Amino acid sequence: MVHTPVHASWLNQIEIFFSVVQRKVVTPNNFTDTDEVAARLSAFETHYNQAAQPFKWKFTTTDLSDVLTRLDDHKPAHP
């Protein structure tokens, strides 16, 4: 089981990463062949992995517990 923040999707993080790849690697798209694309993507991956910092979630397990308690205590307006 993977716990992600209830207020954001883990897909948002993937979309941000691919946006960075698009802007830093793929654009402009003046490649002569697919080997050149692969080489630039590989070089970017190496650089990114060396420079990347862990993402620190601000949404804690206490926050999650509070949200779940509120959801559990919620009473529907109509029975």
Sequence and secondary structure as in RCSB ss.txt:
>XXXX:A:sequence
MVHTPVHASWLNQIEIFFSVVQRKVVTPNNFTDTDEVAARLSAFETHYNQAAQPFKWKFTTTDLSDVLTRLDDHK
PAHP
>XXXX:A:secstr
     TTS HHHHHHHHHHHHIIIIISS   SSHHHHHHHHHHHHHHHHHH      S  HHHHHHHHHHHHH  
 S  
